[in-house]
């Protein structure tokens, strides 16, 4: 792109001005409109096409007059794509002495965007699932405080959105893996033109070309949207029409850069009082997971507000250490895995056996380097107060008040990843004996590999309702008491 700039110089300055080597300029005798009196010197081949245009009859320059000065025009290259040569503009340039400094026609029209307006959506929680609602008052850019999503809308509109579950087999067939939670987005009109999805990448990872993209899942299937822009915090895409959108990694490029850490959070939740010592749950999560989603699943636990930012590497092992040192911690170490729901379970459990008033929690990597460390005071927390008046969990509402199929849905992901092959076979036998599944269903499930077997088993039972789901929960508690405790089903 080229821009035309105009400046005034004195006659003496014009005579002394020598054309520098390699320069490109357009000089015109302003006393005549005949192009033959224009001289054009250039060494840039890109100007050839422009020259023909300047010599056409459609090109005309007004003749400004400034006493005692010479008008000089030049053609310059510019990277501003919005600069255009308008041959239909009949407005005469303002070349008064007071406006000499404003004669440049080459103007950068790029405007710095204002930050989006932050909004707090209306949250609706049902069966530990959160949905968000917000009415945009008019055109603009709006960022939700709970999810970090930014919506660019061109009119007033009501938004309704929620997180859903990834179909990872569908993503893998496209060579992708989740890099953020998927959002199902709806609005009453086609008003959303752009969407900004929060990512958890460091600046080093953002240098990897093609690492991030956005998946759009609709009735027509899955499509990959290439980002319009990737900022330090968000991936920006144009919105064809609303349905499900989610941020994904390229599997191969993520694997090649597996050592690059991701921006993460360490979240602390103090469980409600129960028999035995209090328990502090420690969550290691990517920082683009909405806190509201985690809180909704820790219904009676208290979120301890501390600065939580840190950087963690996927598939690297981490451990938690505490002061006082006599506190029991399990497990001893755990790999940090990318998990975008729908269920979030604590990575570590700290049993406050000595009932301390203050605890220091530290996260270390596999080289024993300190990644995160905070001190927290437990006195005055809601759990501390409640424990004195409610000595046993028998007097507290139980998760049993939830329908059994909802309880299974909450633990579905962990069930699929944790339950062993032998336990699955025993569960199938129990379900067949109790009439929950028939022979054909049992044989169909038994023929699959372990993960698919677990997935089909829990989904088949859930779809059969509360009674069937209760039978599965009871069978799991008898067949594998350990895993049922981890899943909090007993």
MOMO-V142465 format. One record per residue. N is the residue number from 1. RES is the residue in three letters. PSI is psi in radians with two decimals (* if undefined). Layout:
# MOMO-V142465
n:res:psi
N:RES:PSI
N:RES:PSI
This chain:
# MOMO-V142465
n:res:psi
1:UNK:2.61
2:UNK:2.72
3:UNK:2.56
4:UNK:2.15
5:UNK:2.57
6:UNK:2.37
7:UNK:2.78
8:UNK:2.42
9:UNK:2.78
10:UNK:2.85
11:UNK:-0.67
12:UNK:-0.73
13:UNK:-0.62
14:UNK:-0.69
15:UNK:-0.64
16:UNK:-0.21
17:UNK:2.07
18:UNK:2.51
19:UNK:2.21
20:UNK:2.68
21:UNK:2.43
22:UNK:0.06
23:UNK:2.85
24:UNK:2.15
25:UNK:2.72
26:UNK:2.06
27:UNK:2.41
28:UNK:2.43
29:UNK:1.90
30:UNK:-0.02
31:UNK:-0.12
32:UNK:2.65
33:UNK:-0.01
34:UNK:2.12
35:UNK:-0.30
36:UNK:-0.29
37:UNK:0.04
38:UNK:2.52
39:UNK:2.33
40:UNK:2.09
41:UNK:2.28
42:UNK:2.71
43:UNK:0.16
44:UNK:2.04
45:UNK:-0.35
46:UNK:-0.26
47:UNK:-0.17
48:UNK:-0.78
49:UNK:-0.64
50:UNK:-0.60
51:UNK:-0.76
52:UNK:-0.64
53:UNK:-0.71
54:UNK:-0.49
55:UNK:0.01
56:UNK:2.85
57:UNK:-0.22
58:UNK:-0.13
59:UNK:2.24
60:UNK:2.36
61:UNK:2.38
62:UNK:2.74
63:UNK:1.58
64:UNK:2.70
65:UNK:2.21
66:UNK:2.08
67:UNK:2.31
68:UNK:0.14
69:UNK:2.76
70:UNK:2.35
71:UNK:2.26
72:UNK:2.27
73:UNK:2.57
74:UNK:2.63
75:UNK:2.20
76:UNK:2.59
77:UNK:2.54
78:UNK:2.65
79:UNK:0.07
80:UNK:2.00
81:UNK:-0.27
82:UNK:-0.10
83:UNK:2.22
84:UNK:2.62
85:UNK:1.98
86:UNK:1.90
87:UNK:-0.15
88:UNK:0.00
89:UNK:2.02
90:UNK:0.05
91:UNK:2.25
92:UNK:2.47
93:UNK:2.57
94:UNK:1.91
95:UNK:0.59
96:UNK:2.76
97:UNK:-0.58
98:UNK:-0.20
99:UNK:0.35
100:UNK:-0.65
101:UNK:-0.13
102:UNK:0.32
103:UNK:-0.13
104:UNK:2.15
105:UNK:-0.31
106:UNK:1.66
107:UNK:2.27
108:UNK:1.96
109:UNK:0.07
110:UNK:2.19
111:UNK:2.38
112:UNK:2.17
113:UNK:2.44
114:UNK:2.61
115:UNK:2.63
116:UNK:2.67
117:UNK:2.26
118:UNK:2.46
119:UNK:2.64
120:UNK:1.90
121:UNK:2.82
122:UNK:2.18
123:UNK:2.36
124:UNK:2.15
125:UNK:2.20
126:UNK:2.13
127:UNK:0.80
128:UNK:0.31
129:UNK:2.32
130:UNK:2.38
131:UNK:2.72
132:UNK:2.47
133:UNK:2.40
134:UNK:2.45
135:UNK:2.01
136:UNK:2.21
137:UNK:-0.26
138:UNK:-2.95
139:UNK:2.56
140:UNK:-2.96
141:UNK:2.20
142:UNK:2.26
143:UNK:2.19
144:UNK:2.31
145:UNK:-0.40
146:UNK:-0.73
147:UNK:-0.36
148:UNK:-0.07
149:UNK:2.47
150:UNK:2.21
151:UNK:2.26
152:UNK:2.03
153:UNK:2.69
154:UNK:0.11
155:UNK:2.96
156:UNK:2.34
157:UNK:2.64
158:UNK:2.27
159:UNK:2.44
160:UNK:2.16
161:UNK:2.76
162:UNK:2.80
163:UNK:2.59
164:UNK:-3.09
165:UNK:2.39
166:UNK:2.49
167:UNK:1.59
168:UNK:-0.50
169:UNK:-0.62
170:UNK:-0.71
171:UNK:-0.76
172:UNK:-0.59
173:UNK:-0.38
174:UNK:0.09
175:UNK:0.49
176:UNK:2.80
177:UNK:2.61
178:UNK:2.39
179:UNK:0.18
180:UNK:2.88
181:UNK:2.54
182:UNK:2.43
183:UNK:2.24
184:UNK:2.09
185:UNK:2.32
186:UNK:2.60
187:UNK:2.80
188:UNK:-0.45
189:UNK:2.90
190:UNK:1.29
191:UNK:-0.31
192:UNK:2.08
193:UNK:-0.29
194:UNK:2.55
195:UNK:2.35
196:UNK:2.03
197:UNK:2.27
198:UNK:2.41
199:UNK:3.05
200:UNK:0.43
201:UNK:2.59
202:UNK:2.96
203:UNK:-0.58
204:UNK:-0.73
205:UNK:-0.54
206:UNK:-0.23
207:UNK:-0.22
208:UNK:1.87
209:UNK:2.30
210:UNK:0.13
211:UNK:-0.73
212:UNK:2.48
213:UNK:3.12
214:UNK:2.30
215:UNK:2.34
216:UNK:2.03
217:UNK:2.12
218:UNK:-3.02
219:UNK:-0.40
220:UNK:-0.09
221:UNK:-2.74
222:UNK:2.35
223:UNK:2.65
224:UNK:2.16
225:UNK:2.15
226:UNK:2.42
227:UNK:2.44
228:UNK:-0.58
229:UNK:2.60
230:UNK:2.01
231:UNK:-3.06
232:UNK:-0.36
233:UNK:-0.35
234:UNK:2.74
235:UNK:2.21
236:UNK:2.27
237:UNK:2.64
238:UNK:2.57
239:UNK:1.97
240:UNK:-0.88
241:UNK:2.76
242:UNK:2.47
243:UNK:-2.06
244:UNK:2.26
245:UNK:2.45
246:UNK:2.59
247:UNK:2.39
248:UNK:2.71
249:UNK:2.63
250:UNK:2.13
251:UNK:-0.81
252:UNK:-0.79
253:UNK:-0.56
254:UNK:-0.70
255:UNK:-0.72
256:UNK:-0.42
257:UNK:0.58
258:UNK:-0.42
259:UNK:-0.24
260:UNK:2.21
261:UNK:2.91
262:UNK:2.65
263:UNK:2.25
264:UNK:3.04
265:UNK:2.54
266:UNK:1.99
267:UNK:2.41
268:UNK:2.28
269:UNK:2.25
270:UNK:2.05
271:UNK:2.71
272:UNK:2.74
273:UNK:2.54
274:UNK:-3.05
275:UNK:2.42
276:UNK:-2.97
277:UNK:2.74
278:UNK:2.75
279:UNK:2.27
280:UNK:2.05
281:UNK:2.33
282:UNK:2.10
283:UNK:2.29
284:UNK:2.00
285:UNK:2.66
286:UNK:2.62
287:UNK:-0.04
288:UNK:0.28
289:UNK:2.16
290:UNK:2.27
291:UNK:-0.61
292:UNK:-0.57
293:UNK:-0.68
294:UNK:-0.78
295:UNK:-0.66
296:UNK:-0.50
297:UNK:-0.18
298:UNK:1.11
299:UNK:-0.80
300:UNK:-0.05
301:UNK:2.65
302:UNK:2.17
303:UNK:2.14
304:UNK:2.04
305:UNK:1.91
306:UNK:2.79
307:UNK:2.22
308:UNK:-0.06
309:UNK:2.41
310:UNK:3.11
311:UNK:2.26
312:UNK:2.58
313:UNK:2.26
314:UNK:2.39
315:UNK:0.08
316:UNK:2.59
317:UNK:2.47
318:UNK:2.76
319:UNK:2.76
320:UNK:2.38
321:UNK:2.54
322:UNK:2.73
323:UNK:2.23
324:UNK:2.69
325:UNK:-0.18
326:UNK:0.08
327:UNK:2.51
328:UNK:2.29
329:UNK:2.33
330:UNK:2.53
331:UNK:3.06
332:UNK:-0.68
333:UNK:2.78
334:UNK:2.48
335:UNK:2.45
336:UNK:2.05
337:UNK:2.57
338:UNK:2.09
339:UNK:2.04
340:UNK:0.74
341:UNK:-3.00
342:UNK:-0.14
343:UNK:2.50
344:UNK:2.13
345:UNK:2.63
346:UNK:2.49
347:UNK:-0.65
348:UNK:2.67
349:UNK:2.22
350:UNK:2.04
351:UNK:2.04
352:UNK:1.19
353:UNK:-0.58
354:UNK:0.10
355:UNK:0.93
356:UNK:2.72
357:UNK:-0.41
358:UNK:2.44
359:UNK:2.39
360:UNK:2.17
361:UNK:2.26
362:UNK:2.39
363:UNK:2.25
364:UNK:2.62
365:UNK:-3.05
366:UNK:-0.24
367:UNK:0.18
368:UNK:0.33
369:UNK:2.46
370:UNK:2.18
371:UNK:-0.65
372:UNK:2.45
373:UNK:2.26
374:UNK:2.61
375:UNK:2.38
376:UNK:2.54
377:UNK:2.22
378:UNK:-0.29
379:UNK:2.45
380:UNK:-0.16
381:UNK:2.71
382:UNK:-0.71
383:UNK:-0.62
384:UNK:-0.74
385:UNK:-0.78
386:UNK:-0.57
387:UNK:-0.53
388:UNK:-0.47
389:UNK:-0.34
390:UNK:1.51
391:UNK:-0.35
392:UNK:2.74
393:UNK:-0.19
394:UNK:-0.49
395:UNK:0.05
396:UNK:2.65
397:UNK:2.49
398:UNK:2.71
399:UNK:-0.24
400:UNK:-0.32
401:UNK:-0.33
402:UNK:2.55
403:UNK:2.52
404:UNK:-0.61
405:UNK:-0.54
406:UNK:-0.63
407:UNK:-0.69
408:UNK:-0.66
409:UNK:-0.65
410:UNK:-0.53
411:UNK:0.19
412:UNK:-0.89
413:UNK:-0.78
414:UNK:-0.64
415:UNK:-0.82
416:UNK:-0.68
417:UNK:-0.40
418:UNK:-0.58
419:UNK:2.34
420:UNK:2.90
421:UNK:-0.78
422:UNK:-0.66
423:UNK:-0.71
424:UNK:-0.73
425:UNK:-0.71
426:UNK:-0.67
427:UNK:-0.72
428:UNK:-0.73
429:UNK:-0.75
430:UNK:-0.76
431:UNK:-0.61
432:UNK:-0.76
433:UNK:-0.61
434:UNK:-0.01
435:UNK:0.27
436:UNK:-0.67
437:UNK:2.72
438:UNK:3.12
439:UNK:-0.73
440:UNK:-0.76
441:UNK:-0.71
442:UNK:-0.80
443:UNK:-0.65
444:UNK:-0.77
445:UNK:-0.75
446:UNK:-0.45
447:UNK:-0.19
448:UNK:2.88
449:UNK:2.92
450:UNK:-0.92
451:UNK:-0.76
452:UNK:-0.59
453:UNK:-0.80
454:UNK:-0.72
455:UNK:-0.83
456:UNK:-0.67
457:UNK:-0.91
458:UNK:-0.62
459:UNK:-0.68
460:UNK:-0.77
461:UNK:-0.75
462:UNK:-0.73
463:UNK:-0.29
464:UNK:0.00
465:UNK:-2.98
466:UNK:-0.80
467:UNK:-0.80
468:UNK:-0.70
469:UNK:-0.65
470:UNK:-0.66
471:UNK:-0.74
472:UNK:-0.75
473:UNK:-0.79
474:UNK:-0.73
475:UNK:-0.72
476:UNK:-0.68
477:UNK:-0.57
478:UNK:-0.73
479:UNK:-0.70
480:UNK:1.42
481:UNK:-0.57
482:UNK:-0.90
483:UNK:-0.54
484:UNK:-0.56
485:UNK:-0.73
486:UNK:-0.69
487:UNK:0.00
488:UNK:0.73
489:UNK:-0.02
490:UNK:*
